[in-house]
């Protein structure tokens, strides 16, 4: 207690503003911590003193370890005995589910283990992950603890949640003495999961033989369904594999997905293992769930000696996976030249196709494998074979970006302008991906620079879309037409404007592409730039003389589109370039009408500042305010009214803003209009008031709002008429 007292004295000796602080009693949490520290250090006197002072014997730290756990871990035998005598629970567990016996076993504290068991500890208790005391002792090579636990009834068949037994972990860790003790005690049942697998992995025939001594089932499975023979095949451990086969292991046992040991050995390229399994009757044409044979596995992994052995033993050359891949396809995919040679020497069809009509040459070209490509072409593979979507190997090589593969194909008769789906040529693909060197190579081999897809897109259109300025430059130098239209009449400059490809746009304009070329709908590149808010493109087009007020077939200007989309900066740019703010479309819609329709108040403000007519009418007489009322755009309604828009304006059919709002059921807008002088008694050309329209359409809240004001006005009018008469 001297240390505690001195600590208290230190606290009490502190001063604050000249006044001694009162001595503080130790907090309960401090006492608990000190109690656990005393238990860990084995200070029996201190522990007893804290217990006398009221500390709970079962108090624990943040990980759930109590005094008994800590004392057991450190091997403080007398303290363990004292705690048990004073009522500490022998099987209390930590947050991970470990008891004192787990902890003592893990730490190799054999005397503590003996005491705990004598006091009734559960010898086969499992932690959250399924660990038993025996498992922990075996894992850490504590031989004496293992012996004592086994002598007192520990069950070595109890496995962890991952299926590991004490024997399995001892084998894995290489604790040979522990392995020997465990094997002497029990070699049956679940104890063998996955101990025999581990022996197979380590090529430990001695342990495997012991495990098999009293149990003749050599095909015990892991959670994945693999047998020890699969494991031995994976690691190429012929000795254990031979033992397993001699003890009755099934040579063609199928694990998950239909994998046999021969598949495994072939994939790993363990030729001696492949030979052993074949000699023992392994099925050479066995298929996995995906249709892979052992030859597929060896070819895909590039194990040429295994491929050669399998071929000599009669492996099926034409076997197909579910996707139709042959072993030759797989060897080509992996760039395994020697495997390809072996397969071709054994007469594998060089142009064999998958379900998608892909040849091995397609596969090699797609992967960019020059050596396999050349080998296949030397063996007379068809360079122009078409896959399901019409692509040739050249299309695929262009996509892969492998110049040497492209060159090899061209030298061997590949059609430079071969057409795939949608009439795409290899040049289209290379242009899209920015493969400049391949573009140059294709053009040198007379590729048509203006070849068009079904939609009329040339390689230059494609490079404009993708912003591939170097490719575009090469194409133009090769004679590509800079203003070739698509089926919809759009030039590469239109495409560059749409996708914001500034460098390509500048290049096209420098090469005299027309900034005002119009598509079939009349849209120019400036229309598109305005709609897509491509500011840099728009400025570049204007600098090259693009017409600001040019009209589409429907009479739409770039300003209309910018206003409709709410692009304030674009609107400002166009207005500064003398865009006509008053021009109407064929229907008479001005830019302000379109801004009102889309509730783009930010644009309306700019248009108003530049003198836009707030009461401009369309061909049918609609003003921007009537349009805003129709669409329920309350912000726009407020803006227009605050800037003096006519609240009583009428369409050709006599509709006022109030009629329009009533027809659409916009009660909130009706209230704003009434507050700004709208006349509820105004009638349309058909004699309908706003109230009558709302009643007919069943807008209850609108009716309730208009009914009061409309009836009041009618009553007043009637009274005046009577007094006059």
N, C-alpha and C positions, 0 to 999 in steps of 0.2 A: 504493500500500500504506500510505500515511501514515494515512489514515482508519482502516484496519483496525487498524494498530498502536495508534493512539490509543484506539480502542475497547477493545482488549485491555488497554491500560494502565488505563483507567477501571475495568474489571472487576477487575484485579489490585489496584487501590488500595483496594478496599472492605475494611473490617475487621469482624471478628466476635469479640466478647469480647477485644479487644486483640490478636488474632492475625491476621496477613496471610493472606488466602485465596490458594490456589495459582492461577496463571494458567490459564484454561481455553482449550482449543483450540476454534476455531469448529466447531459441529456441521455435519455434512454437509448437512442440510436448509437451514441458514443460508447455506452456500456456494452451494448450488443457486439459492436465491432471489436472492442477490446477483449471481450469474452471469447470471440472466435479466433482472434490472434493468439490468445493464451492456449486455446485448444490446439491450434496448428503447431505451436512451438512446444507443446507437451508440458506446459507449466500447470501441474496438477493443483498446486496451492491456489494459484490465481483463479483457475476455473472454479474451484470449490467456493472461493470467496465471492465470485460473481453470482454463483447459484444461490448462495446464502443471502446475497443482496437483492434477490428477486428476479434475476435474469432467467428467462424461459430456456429450459434445457434444449428445446427443439428450435430455438431461433436460428435463422439461416441467412446467408448472404444473398446477393442479387442473383446468383446462379442456383440457389436452392441448396447449397452445401451447409450442413449444420456441424456442430462440434464433433459428433461421432464420425461423420464423413472425413473431416479434416484430420482428426487423430488417427483414423484408420489409414489414411493415405500416407501419413508420415511414420507409421509404425509405432505409435505411442501405446504400447500394449496395456499398461496399467491404467492409463487414462481411459482407454476404450472400456476396460472392465468396470471402472468406476462409473462411467456414464451409463452403461447398461444397467448397473445395479440401481442407479438413481432414476431409472425410468425412461431413458432414451430409447426410442423405437428402433429395433434392430433392422427393420426393413423399410425405414423411411427413405424416400427417394429424392433425388435432385430434380431440377427442371427437365433434364434429359432422361429421367427415369432410372438413374444409377443409384443402387443401394451402397451401403458401406462395404458389403462383400464384393460388389463390382470393383469399387475403388481400391480396396486392399489387394484384390486379385490382379488388377492392372499394374499396381505398384510393386507386386511381388512380396508383399508383407505376409509371409506364411504363418507366423504366430498369431497375427491378428485374424487371418482367415480362419484358423483353427478355433479361436475364441468365438468369433461370430457364429460359426456353424454350431458350436456347442450351445450357444445361446438361442438357437432356433432360427437362424437366418435362412431365408429361402434360397437354397443352393442353385435353383434353376430360374431364378428371377430374370426377366428380360427387360432391357431398357427400351426406350422409344423406338430405336432402330433394330431391336431384336437381339442385342448383344447379351450373352450370359456371362457370369463370372468365369466359367471355363473358357469361353471364347476369348475373353480379355487376357487371361493368363497364357493361353496358347499363342495368342498374337504377340505377346511380349517375351516369349521363351522362358517363362518362369516354371521350370520343370517341377520343383517341389510342390508348388501350388497346384499345378495340374494333377500331380499324383494324388494329393490329399483330396481334391475335389472329386476325382474319379472314385476314390475309395469310399467317399461318403455320399455317393448316389448322383453325382452330376451326370446329366444326360447329354452326351455329345452329339445326339441326332438333332437337337434343337438348332435350327438355322436362323440367320439374320433375315431381315426383310428382303435382302438381295440374294438369299439362297445359300449364303456361305455358312459352313459349319466350322467348329474349332479345328478339325483336321484340315479343312480346305485352307484356312488362313495360315496354319502352321506350315503346310506344304508351300504355299505361296511365299512365305517369308523365309523358307529354307531352314526352319528349326527342326533339324533331323531327329534330335533326341525326343522332342515333344511328339513328332510324327510317330516315332516308334512306340511310345507309350500309348498314344491314342489308338494306333493300329492293333496293339496287343489287347486292348480293352474291348474294342467293338469295331467290326468291319462290315456291319450290315445296315441295311435300310437307308434312311435319308442322310446318314453320315457321309455317304458316298457322293452327295451333291454339294458342290461340284468337285470334290476331291479328286476323282478319277480324271476329270477334265484337266485339273492342274498338273497331275502326274503326266498326262499326255502332252501337255504344253512343254513341260520341262524334260521330256523324254526320259522320265524316271521309271524304268521298267520294274525296278525292285518294289517301289511303292505301289505301282499299278498291279503287280502280281499279288501283293498282299491284299489290296482292296478287292481283287477278283477271287481271292481264295475261297471265301465262303458264300459268294454271290456270283452266280454264273451269268448274270445279265450285264453284258458289256455295252449295251446300248442305252444306258441311263442318259436322260436328256437334261440339258440346261433349260432355263426359262425361254430361250430362243429356239429350243427344239434341237440344238446341236448335240451330237453324241461325242464321246471322247475321240472317236475315229475322225470326225470332222476337225477336231482341234489338232490332232496329230497330223492330219493332212495339211492343215493351214501352216504349221511350223515345219513341215517336212521331216518329222520325227519318225523315221522308218521303223526303228526298233520297237517303239511302243505300238505303232500301227500293226506291226507283224504280230505282236503279243495279243492285241485286241482281236485281230482277225482269227488268230488261233483259238481264242477263247469264245468265238462265236459272234463277234461283232458283225452286224449286217453291212456288207460292203456298199449297198445302195440305199442305206437309210436316208430318207428325205426329211430334212429339217424344214423350218419355216420357208415358204416360197418355193418349195420343191428342190432345195439345194442338196446335192449328194456330196460325199467326200471327194469324188472324182472332179466335180465342179470346182471345189475348193482348191484341190491340188493343182488343177489346170490353171486356175486364175493366178495362183502363186508361182506357177512355173517350176514346181518341184517335180522334176522329171522322174527321179527315182521313185517318188511316191506315186506318180501317175502310172509308172510301170507296174509297181506292186499291186495297185488297185485293179488295173486291167488284168493282171495275171490271176487275181483272185476273183475275177468274174464281174468287175465293175461294168455297168451298162454304159457303153461309149456314146450312145445316142440319147441318154437321159436328158429330159428337158425340165427347166425350172418353170415356175408359174408364168414367167415372161417369155418362155420359149427358148431360153439359152441352153445350148449344149456345151459339154466340156470344151469342144473346139472353139466355140464362140468365146468362151472365157479366156482361153489361152491366146487367141488371136487378138482380142481386145486389149489384153495386158502386154502383148508384145513378146511373149515367151516362145521364141522360134523353135527351140529344141523340143518343147512340149507339143507345139503345133506339129512338128515333123513326126514325132512319135505317134500322136493321135492319128495323123493321116496314114501312117504306115499300118496302123492297126484297123484302118477302115472307117474312120470317123466320117460322118455324112457331110459332104461338101455343100450340099444344097439345103441343108437344114435352115429353117427360117425362125426368127423370133416372131412375136406377135405383131411387130411393126414391119415384118418382112425383111429384116436385116439378115444377111448371110455372114458367115465368118469373114469373107473377103471385105464386105462393107466395114466390119469392125476393125480389121487390120488397117484398112485405109484410113479410117477415122483416127486411129492412134498414130499414124505415120510410121507404122512398123514394116519397114521395107522387106526384111528377111521373111517375115510371116507372109507377106503378100507373094513373095517369090515362091515359097513352099506351096501355097495354095494354088497359084497359077500353074506350077509344075505338075500338080496333081489334077490339072484340068478343071479348075474352078472356072465357070463361065464369066468372062471379063465384063460383060454387059448385063449381068443379072440385076434385076430391079427389085426395089422394095414395094410396099403397097402404094407408096406415093410416086412410084416410077423413078426413084433415085438409083442411079448406078453408083458403083464404087468410085468412078471418076467424079461424079457430082460431089460425093462425100469428101474426097481428097481435096478438090478445088474449094469447096466450102470451108474446109479447115485450113486452107492455105499450105498444104503439104506438097512441096515441089517434087521431092524424090519419088513419092508414090504416084503423083500425077504423071511424071515422065515415064515411070515403069509401066503404068497402065496403058499409056499411049503407045509405048514401044511394043506392047502386047496387043496392039490394034483395038484398043477401046474406042468406041464411037464418041468423038468429041462433040457431036451435035445431038446426042440423045436428049430427049426432052422429058423433064419431070412432069408431075401432074399439073402444075401451074404453067407449064410451057418453058420453064427455065432450063438453059443449057449449063454445062460446067463453066462456060465463060461468064455467064451472069453471076454465078456463085463466086468465082474467082475475083470478079470486079468488086463484089460486096466484101470479100475477105481482105481486099487491098494488097494482095500478094502479086507484085509486078512480075516476078519470074514465072509464077504459075500462069498468069495471063499470057506472057510471051510464049511460054511452052505450048499452050493451047492454040494460039494463033499460028505458030509454026507448024502445027500438026493438023491444020485444016478446020479449026473452029470458025464458024460463021460470025463475022464481026458484028453484023446487024441482026443477029437472031432475035426473033420476037417472042417474048413471054406473055403472060397474062396482061391484058390491057395494052398490048403492043409495046411493052417496055423493052428497050435494047440494053445491052451491057453498058453503053455510054450513058443512058439515063441513070443507072444505078451508081456508076462511078461519079457522075456529076452530083448526084444527091449527097453522097458521102464525102465529097471534097477530095477524092483520090486523084489529084492533079496529074501525077506521073502516069497513072493508068489511062486517064482521059487522053493524054498526049499519045500514049502508045496505041490506043484504039483508033485515034484519028490518023496516025501514021499508017495504020493498016486499012485506011479508007472507010472508017466508020462514017455514016451519014450524020453531019452535025445538026441537021434539022429534022431528024426522024421524030415523028409525032406519035404520042400515045392515042388511045381511043378518044380521050378528051381534048386532044390537040396540043398536049404539052410537049415541047421540045426539051432537049437537055439544058438549053439556056433558060427556059422557064423554071426548070427544076433547080438549077443553080441559083437563080434569083430568089426562089422561095426559101432556100436553105442558107442564103447569104454567102455562098461560095464564090467570092470575087475572083480568086485566082483561076478557078475552073471557068468562070464566065469569060475571063480575058482570053484564055486559051481557045475557047469555043469561038469567040468572035474573030480571033486571029485566023482560025481555020475556016472562016467564011460563014459562020452561023448567022442567020438573019435576026437582027436585033428587034425587029418589029413583027415577027411572025405571030399571027393571032391564034388563040385556042378556038375550040368550037364555039365558045361564048364571045369570041372577039377580043380576048384580053392578051396584051403583049407581055413580054418579060418585065417591062417597066411597071405595068399594072401589078404584077405579082410581087415585085420588089417593094412597091408602095404598100401593099396589103400587109406584108410580113416584116416591114421595117428594115429591109436590107439596104442600108444607106450606101455602102460602098459599091454595091452592084448597081444601084440606081444612078450614082454619079458616073460610073463607067459607061452605062448605057447612054446617058445624056451626052457624055463626052464623045461617044461614037455616033452622035446625031440621031438618037432615038427620039421620036416626037413626044413632047410632054403632053400633047393634047389628043393623042390617039384615043379613039373611043371604042368601047366594047359594043356589043350588039344592043345593049340597053342604054347606050349613050354615056356610060360612066368613063371618065378619064382617070388617069393616075391620081390627079388632084382630088377628085371625088372620093376615091378610095382612101387616100391619105387622110382626108378630112374626117371621113367616117371612122377610121381606125385610130385617129388621134396620133398619127405619125408626124410629129412636129418637124423633125429634121428633114424628113422626106419632103414635106410640104414646102418648107423654105427653099430646099434645093430645086424643086420643080418650079416654084415661082421665080427663082433666080435665073432659071433657064427659059423663062418666058411663058410659063403655063398660064392659060386664060382663066381668070378668077371667076368670071360670070358665065362660064360655059354651061349649057343646059343638057340634061339627059333627055331621053325620049319622053319622059313625064314632066319635063320642065324643072327638074331639080338641079340646084346649084350646089357647089361644095359647101357654101354657107348653110344651106338648108340641112345638110347631113350633119355638120358640126353642131348646129343648134339642137337638132333632134337628139343627138347623143350626149349633149351636155358638156361638150369640150370647150370650156371657156377660153383657154389660151388659143386654141385653133380659131375660134370665132373672132377673137381680137386680131390675130394675124391676118385673117382674110379681110376683115373690115379695114385694116390699115393698108391693105393692098387693093382698095377701092371695090370691094365686093358690094353688090347692090343689095341694100338691106330691105328694099321694098318689093323686090321681084317675087312674083307668085308662081307656083307650079301650074300645071294645066287645070288643076282644080281650084287654083287661086290661093293655095296655102303659102303664106310667107314664112320666113324663118321663125318669127315670133309665134305663129300658130303651132309650129312643130315643137317649139320649146314649151308652150303652154300644154300641149298634148302630153308631153313626157314629164311635166312638172319640173323643168330645169330652170329654177328661179335665178341661178347664178348667170345663166346665159341671157335670160330675159332682162336682167339688170343692165348687161352690156349693150344689148340691142336698144333698150330704152334710152340709154345715154347717147347712143349714136343716132337718135332721131327716128326710131322705128315707130310706125303708126300703130298705136295701141288698139284702135278700132277698125283696122283693116279687115275687109270682108272677103270671104272666099266666093266662088261662083254661086254657092247656095246661101250666101249671106252670113256665114258663121264668122264671128269675131274671135280673137284669142280668148276673151273672157267666156264666151259661150262654150268654146272647146274645153277650157279648164273646168267649167261647171259640169260638162258632160262626163269627164273622166274623174271627177271628184277630187281634183287637185287643189286642196284648200290653201296651201301656201301660195300657189300661183294666183288664185282668186284674190287673196289678200293683197298680193303685190300689185296686180293690175288695178284693183279698185283704189289702192293708195296712190297710184300714179295717174288717176283720172280716167280710167277706162269706162266707157258708157254702160251703165247698169241697165238701161232700158233699150239697148240695141236689139234689133229684130232680124231674124233670118228671113229668107224668101217666103217661108211658110208661117211667118209671124211669131216664131219662137224667140222669147227673151231668155237671158241667162236664167231667170227664175223658172221658166217652163222647162228648160233643159235639165236643171238640177232636180226639179220635181219628177221628171220622167225617169231619172236614174235613181231616185230615192235618196239623194244626198241631203239629209236634214240639216247637218252642220253648215253646209254651204248656203242653204235657204235662209238660215238665221243671219248669216253674214250679209247676204244680198238685201234682206229686209232692213237691216241696220244701215245699209248704204243707199236706201231710197228706192229699192225695187218696188214695182207696183203690182200687188197681188191680183188686181182686177183686170190686168191686161189680158187680152185674148189672142189666140192664134188665128190664122186664116180660117180655121174651121170653127172658130168661136169658143174654143176651150180655154178656161183659166188654168193656172198651175194647179189649183185645188182639184179641178175636174180630172185633170190628167192623173194626179196622185191617187184619186179615188178609184179610177178605172183600173189602175195597176195594183191597187191594194197596198200602197205604202202607208201604213197606219200612222207612223210617227210624223210623216210629212203632212198627212191630212190633219192631224191634231195641231200641227204648227200653223198651217195655212187657214184652217177653218175659222179660227178666232179673228185674224186680221181681215180676211176676206168678207166675212159676214158683217163686221163692224163697218167697213167701207160701204157695203151695199145698203145697210140701214141708214147711214148718214145721207147717202145719195137720195134714197127714197123720201126722207124727211124734207130735204131741200126742195124736191120736185113738188111735193104736196103743198108746201107753203107758198111756192111761186104761183101755183095754179089758183 
